[in-house]
Amino acid sequence: MTVSNPGDAAPPVDLRPLGRTGILASPVTLGTSSLGAGTVPGDAGEAEAIDLASAMLHGPYALIDTSNEYAGGRSETVLGEALARDGIAPGRAIVTKVDRDPVTGVFDRDRVRRSFEESCERLGVDRLGILHLHDPYSVSFEAAMGPGGAVAGLLELRDEGLVDAIGVAAGRMSLMRRYVGTGVFDLVLSHNRFTLVDRSAVPLFEEAGERGMGVFNAAPFGGGLLARGSASGATYAYGETTPELRAWVERVEAVCVRHGVDLPTVALRFSLRSPLVHSTVVGVSSTARIDELERARAADVPEELWVELDALGPAPSTIVD
Ligand SMILES: NC(=O)c1ccc[n+]([C@@H]2O[C@H](COP(=O)([O-])OP(=O)(O)OC[C@H]3O[C@@H](n4cnc5c(N)ncnc54)[C@H](OP(=O)(O)O)[C@@H]3O)[C@@H](O)[C@H]2O)c1
């Protein structure tokens, strides 16, 4: 989906192929998991969210990441409102994900078709470039892969030309390795597992790269801790931190101070500099955050900083799978 709006923006920055998909991404993809949360149609919060969505659709990056279930569907609705009002700049596209039924948890072929239709209706489109299978935790791998399963639904959508490329987007590595190992997906998205404090996605990304898949690395700030810092009380990967993890992040902060760079810049650049990652998905809550991302991309981060971070040794990550 790329509706052009004459008079718009420069091309997206630093385009690169997402594996063999033929789709181009920028180094950063904007995440919208909280876009429109708590708003209702017509209220002031929704108007603000639509303005932010429009800024994303005309921003420096090629892709904007959402899902059927983000903010209870409001993320897609707000993106759809922005798209209808202001269009989308050339070279930009919305990526979304199919989700289990929010009431029953059912996640089979029929639910995938309904999820796709709901997303298209909210976004005001009739086809999508990228569609991921999102957090398939309510069904077994065998059920998702079997006849009538969720993956059959995604494959049908791709075969019918309603979707160009399909991905799997989730956390747990034991499960992600199995899905990637099927060879049926074009893309993978992992979160919180390739950051300053956790590297458990490395084998997954290596395998995806060998298979020619596109690789998204989401949540480079761990959802907060690696942007707000050790003293902020922020969580890592949406869960409580430990004193050991906070102490380790404090040591990273000391390295950052010595080199005159801030923690969020280093956390973002850790992902951007990796050849394993095609695009890093970052949550943004304001247009100021988009400007900050561009500053972080341009900042001077000396090579010695990475050497000093390596010397700290592995972090006591709180992620177990
Ligand atoms: N299963 C999946 O498919 C999956 C899972 C997780 C994430 N994702 C995608 O990845 C995106 C990113 O994940 P995420 O938002 O959870 O994690 P994230 O990008 O690691 O962290 C975003 C958080 O960092 C804060 N932040 C960013 N820059 C900052 C700065 N300079 N100073 C202070 N705070 C700063 C933001 O605060 P503010 O709110 O104040 O801006 C926000 O709360 C999601 O929106 C979603 O699109 C997908």
The ligand as a MOL file (V3000), in Angstrom:
LIG
                    3D

  0  0  0     0  0            999 V3000
M  V30 BEGIN CTAB
M  V30 COUNTS 48 52 0 0 0
M  V30 BEGIN ATOM
M  V30 1 N 5.5550 -9.1330 19.0220 0
M  V30 2 C 5.7620 -8.0520 18.2810 0
M  V30 3 O 5.4810 -8.0310 17.0980 0
M  V30 4 C 6.3400 -6.7990 18.9080 0
M  V30 5 C 6.7090 -6.7940 20.2570 0
M  V30 6 C 7.2590 -5.6330 20.7700 0
M  V30 7 C 7.3830 -4.4920 19.9840 0
M  V30 8 N 6.9620 -4.5050 18.6890 0 CHG=1
M  V30 9 C 7.0330 -3.2900 17.8520 0
M  V30 10 O 8.1860 -2.5740 18.1820 0
M  V30 11 C 7.8530 -1.2580 18.6060 0
M  V30 12 C 8.8540 -0.8040 19.6240 0
M  V30 13 O 8.6830 -1.4790 20.8520 0
M  V30 14 P 8.4920 -0.7170 22.2320 0
M  V30 15 O 7.8780 0.6130 21.9890 0
M  V30 16 O 7.8230 -1.6460 23.1460 0 CHG=-1
M  V30 17 O 9.9780 -0.5740 22.7490 0
M  V30 18 P 11.2010 0.4610 22.5180 0
M  V30 19 O 11.1530 1.0160 21.1590 0
M  V30 20 O 12.4010 -0.2830 22.9620 0
M  V30 21 O 10.9600 1.5680 23.6200 0
M  V30 22 C 10.0300 2.5960 23.4750 0
M  V30 23 C 10.0330 3.3640 24.7800 0
M  V30 24 O 11.2660 4.0620 24.9030 0
M  V30 25 C 11.0070 5.3760 25.3110 0
M  V30 26 N 11.9680 6.2880 24.6800 0
M  V30 27 C 12.3690 6.3120 23.4030 0
M  V30 28 N 13.2900 7.2690 23.2140 0
M  V30 29 C 13.4690 7.8630 24.4000 0
M  V30 30 C 14.3060 8.9180 24.8530 0
M  V30 31 N 15.1310 9.5500 24.0280 0
M  V30 32 N 14.2310 9.2520 26.1620 0
M  V30 33 C 13.3980 8.6150 27.0050 0
M  V30 34 N 12.5750 7.6170 26.6200 0
M  V30 35 C 12.6080 7.2540 25.3410 0
M  V30 36 C 9.6300 5.6960 24.8060 0
M  V30 37 O 9.0950 6.6360 25.6790 0
M  V30 38 P 7.9130 7.6330 25.3040 0
M  V30 39 O 6.6800 6.8110 25.4100 0
M  V30 40 O 8.0410 8.7040 26.2900 0
M  V30 41 O 8.1780 8.0990 23.8890 0
M  V30 42 C 8.9190 4.3600 24.8400 0
M  V30 43 O 8.2490 4.1970 26.0770 0
M  V30 44 C 6.4020 -1.3620 19.0700 0
M  V30 45 O 5.7300 -0.1190 19.0170 0
M  V30 46 C 5.8690 -2.3400 18.0710 0
M  V30 47 O 5.5620 -1.6620 16.8590 0
M  V30 48 C 6.4550 -5.6500 18.1350 0
M  V30 END ATOM
M  V30 BEGIN BOND
M  V30 1 1 1 2
M  V30 2 2 2 3
M  V30 3 1 2 4
M  V30 4 1 4 5
M  V30 5 2 4 48
M  V30 6 2 5 6
M  V30 7 1 6 7
M  V30 8 2 7 8
M  V30 9 1 8 9
M  V30 10 1 8 48
M  V30 11 1 9 10
M  V30 12 1 9 46
M  V30 13 1 10 11
M  V30 14 1 11 12
M  V30 15 1 11 44
M  V30 16 1 12 13
M  V30 17 1 13 14
M  V30 18 2 14 15
M  V30 19 1 14 16
M  V30 20 1 14 17
M  V30 21 1 17 18
M  V30 22 2 18 19
M  V30 23 1 18 20
M  V30 24 1 18 21
M  V30 25 1 21 22
M  V30 26 1 22 23
M  V30 27 1 23 24
M  V30 28 1 23 42
M  V30 29 1 24 25
M  V30 30 1 25 26
M  V30 31 1 25 36
M  V30 32 1 26 27
M  V30 33 1 26 35
M  V30 34 2 27 28
M  V30 35 1 28 29
M  V30 36 1 29 30
M  V30 37 2 29 35
M  V30 38 1 30 31
M  V30 39 2 30 32
M  V30 40 1 32 33
M  V30 41 2 33 34
M  V30 42 1 34 35
M  V30 43 1 36 37
M  V30 44 1 36 42
M  V30 45 1 37 38
M  V30 46 2 38 39
M  V30 47 1 38 40
M  V30 48 1 38 41
M  V30 49 1 42 43
M  V30 50 1 44 45
M  V30 51 1 44 46
M  V30 52 1 46 47
M  V30 END BOND
M  V30 END CTAB
M  END
